[in-house]
Amino acid sequence: MDTSVVYADLNLARTQGLSQASHSSLHTDACQCPHWRQLVLELSCAWLILLVLSLTGLSVSVGFLVQKPPTEKCSVAAQENRTEPKGGSAMLKCPRDWHSYREKCLFISQTSGPWSEGLTDCSVKEATLLFIEDEEELKFIRDFLKSKEHQFFIGLHYVSAEKMWKWINGSALNPDL
């Protein structure tokens, strides 16, 4: 087998000197950036810090609101509370501390708790969570509660399997409401 040998001259001292010289010139160039670039960098960092602080404050606020459960609202079926006057149509008579609206009796509870507890509380009172039937009823509820500044539960929940909002009676939410 015939193998050839290759010889090369390496000047390592010269190569290292060039590398160090070019490295130091890069380092001095990096520090000599225009003043406006440094200002933009500082402002960007300040904006990023402000954004992080805002998001942190927002998440704390949302966490506080989620932990504070609203009060529940019950609506009893009107047929259970009707009394027949002598000479006319049926008149709704609501229990004490309940408010009448159309053919419904509404109870605004002063206790707080999760939605499921509101549902149970309504069942104990032989009532259901509120089922809002039309826009007029929704307006009445909003106006009624504006003066009292209450939060409340209604009988509406999201069914993830069907990907839609349903009332506790099984009917779908009317999107026009």
Secondary structure as a PSIPRED ss2 file (coil, helix, strand):
# PSIPRED VFORMAT (PSIPRED V4.0)

   1 M C   1.000  0.000  0.000
   2 D C   1.000  0.000  0.000
   3 T C   1.000  0.000  0.000
   4 S C   1.000  0.000  0.000
   5 V C   1.000  0.000  0.000
   6 V C   1.000  0.000  0.000
   7 Y C   1.000  0.000  0.000
   8 A C   1.000  0.000  0.000
   9 D C   1.000  0.000  0.000
  10 L C   1.000  0.000  0.000
  11 N C   1.000  0.000  0.000
  12 L H   0.000  1.000  0.000
  13 A H   0.000  1.000  0.000
  14 R H   0.000  1.000  0.000
  15 T H   0.000  1.000  0.000
  16 Q H   0.000  1.000  0.000
  17 G H   0.000  1.000  0.000
  18 L H   0.000  1.000  0.000
  19 S H   0.000  1.000  0.000
  20 Q H   0.000  1.000  0.000
  21 A H   0.000  1.000  0.000
  22 S H   0.000  1.000  0.000
  23 H H   0.000  1.000  0.000
  24 S H   0.000  1.000  0.000
  25 S H   0.000  1.000  0.000
  26 L H   0.000  1.000  0.000
  27 H H   0.000  1.000  0.000
  28 T H   0.000  1.000  0.000
  29 D H   0.000  1.000  0.000
  30 A H   0.000  1.000  0.000
  31 C H   0.000  1.000  0.000
  32 Q C   1.000  0.000  0.000
  33 C C   1.000  0.000  0.000
  34 P C   1.000  0.000  0.000
  35 H H   0.000  1.000  0.000
  36 W H   0.000  1.000  0.000
  37 R H   0.000  1.000  0.000
  38 Q H   0.000  1.000  0.000
  39 L H   0.000  1.000  0.000
  40 V H   0.000  1.000  0.000
  41 L H   0.000  1.000  0.000
  42 E H   0.000  1.000  0.000
  43 L H   0.000  1.000  0.000
  44 S H   0.000  1.000  0.000
  45 C H   0.000  1.000  0.000
  46 A H   0.000  1.000  0.000
  47 W H   0.000  1.000  0.000
  48 L H   0.000  1.000  0.000
  49 I H   0.000  1.000  0.000
  50 L H   0.000  1.000  0.000
  51 L H   0.000  1.000  0.000
  52 V H   0.000  1.000  0.000
  53 L H   0.000  1.000  0.000
  54 S H   0.000  1.000  0.000
  55 L H   0.000  1.000  0.000
  56 T H   0.000  1.000  0.000
  57 G H   0.000  1.000  0.000
  58 L H   0.000  1.000  0.000
  59 S H   0.000  1.000  0.000
  60 V H   0.000  1.000  0.000
  61 S H   0.000  1.000  0.000
  62 V H   0.000  1.000  0.000
  63 G H   0.000  1.000  0.000
  64 F H   0.000  1.000  0.000
  65 L H   0.000  1.000  0.000
  66 V H   0.000  1.000  0.000
  67 Q H   0.000  1.000  0.000
  68 K C   1.000  0.000  0.000
  69 P C   1.000  0.000  0.000
  70 P C   1.000  0.000  0.000
  71 T E   0.000  0.000  1.000
  72 E E   0.000  0.000  1.000
  73 K E   0.000  0.000  1.000
  74 C E   0.000  0.000  1.000
  75 S E   0.000  0.000  1.000
  76 V E   0.000  0.000  1.000
  77 A C   1.000  0.000  0.000
  78 A H   0.000  1.000  0.000
  79 Q H   0.000  1.000  0.000
  80 E H   0.000  1.000  0.000
  81 N H   0.000  1.000  0.000
  82 R E   0.000  0.000  1.000
  83 T E   0.000  0.000  1.000
  84 E C   1.000  0.000  0.000
  85 P C   1.000  0.000  0.000
  86 K C   1.000  0.000  0.000
  87 G C   1.000  0.000  0.000
  88 G C   1.000  0.000  0.000
  89 S C   1.000  0.000  0.000
  90 A C   1.000  0.000  0.000
  91 M E   0.000  0.000  1.000
  92 L E   0.000  0.000  1.000
  93 K C   1.000  0.000  0.000
  94 C C   1.000  0.000  0.000
  95 P C   1.000  0.000  0.000
  96 R C   1.000  0.000  0.000
  97 D C   1.000  0.000  0.000
  98 W C   1.000  0.000  0.000
  99 H E   0.000  0.000  1.000
 100 S E   0.000  0.000  1.000
 101 Y E   0.000  0.000  1.000
 102 R C   1.000  0.000  0.000
 103 E C   1.000  0.000  0.000
 104 K E   0.000  0.000  1.000
 105 C E   0.000  0.000  1.000
 106 L E   0.000  0.000  1.000
 107 F E   0.000  0.000  1.000
 108 I E   0.000  0.000  1.000
 109 S E   0.000  0.000  1.000
 110 Q E   0.000  0.000  1.000
 111 T E   0.000  0.000  1.000
 112 S E   0.000  0.000  1.000
 113 G C   1.000  0.000  0.000
 114 P C   1.000  0.000  0.000
 115 W H   0.000  1.000  0.000
 116 S H   0.000  1.000  0.000
 117 E H   0.000  1.000  0.000
 118 G H   0.000  1.000  0.000
 119 L H   0.000  1.000  0.000
 120 T H   0.000  1.000  0.000
 121 D H   0.000  1.000  0.000
 122 C H   0.000  1.000  0.000
 123 S H   0.000  1.000  0.000
 124 V H   0.000  1.000  0.000
 125 K C   1.000  0.000  0.000
 126 E C   1.000  0.000  0.000
 127 A C   1.000  0.000  0.000
 128 T E   0.000  0.000  1.000
 129 L E   0.000  0.000  1.000
 130 L C   1.000  0.000  0.000
 131 F C   1.000  0.000  0.000
 132 I C   1.000  0.000  0.000
 133 E C   1.000  0.000  0.000
 134 D C   1.000  0.000  0.000
 135 E H   0.000  1.000  0.000
 136 E H   0.000  1.000  0.000
 137 E H   0.000  1.000  0.000
 138 L H   0.000  1.000  0.000
 139 K H   0.000  1.000  0.000
 140 F H   0.000  1.000  0.000
 141 I H   0.000  1.000  0.000
 142 R H   0.000  1.000  0.000
 143 D H   0.000  1.000  0.000
 144 F H   0.000  1.000  0.000
 145 L H   0.000  1.000  0.000
 146 K H   0.000  1.000  0.000
 147 S C   1.000  0.000  0.000
 148 K C   1.000  0.000  0.000
 149 E C   1.000  0.000  0.000
 150 H C   1.000  0.000  0.000
 151 Q C   1.000  0.000  0.000
 152 F C   1.000  0.000  0.000
 153 F C   1.000  0.000  0.000
 154 I C   1.000  0.000  0.000
 155 G C   1.000  0.000  0.000
 156 L E   0.000  0.000  1.000
 157 H E   0.000  0.000  1.000
 158 Y E   0.000  0.000  1.000
 159 V E   0.000  0.000  1.000
 160 S C   1.000  0.000  0.000
 161 A C   1.000  0.000  0.000
 162 E C   1.000  0.000  0.000
 163 K C   1.000  0.000  0.000
 164 M E   0.000  0.000  1.000
 165 W E   0.000  0.000  1.000
 166 K E   0.000  0.000  1.000
 167 W E   0.000  0.000  1.000
 168 I C   1.000  0.000  0.000
 169 N C   1.000  0.000  0.000
 170 G C   1.000  0.000  0.000
 171 S C   1.000  0.000  0.000
 172 A E   0.000  0.000  1.000
 173 L C   1.000  0.000  0.000
 174 N C   1.000  0.000  0.000
 175 P C   1.000  0.000  0.000
 176 D C   1.000  0.000  0.000
 177 L C   1.000  0.000  0.000
